[in-house]
Amino acid sequence: MSILYQQQNDERHVIIRDIQIPFSTMVKILVMVTLASIPAVIILGFISGIVVLTLRVLGVF
């Protein structure tokens, strides 16, 4: 793996190239991210439901 640091016009850029990761590890990471996103979707759905319900009660919808 190689990491390059570049600075242009007071901006810093990092470029990562050639990451070698076993396929099974990549699958495990993606499964964990997917499972972690389920509660986030449930919470966002609950919040949006409260917002829509509030707007309906106020007569906006």
Secondary structure as UniProt FT lines:
FT   STRAND          2..8
FT   TURN            9..10
FT   STRAND          11..17
FT   HELIX           23..57
FT   TURN            58..59
//
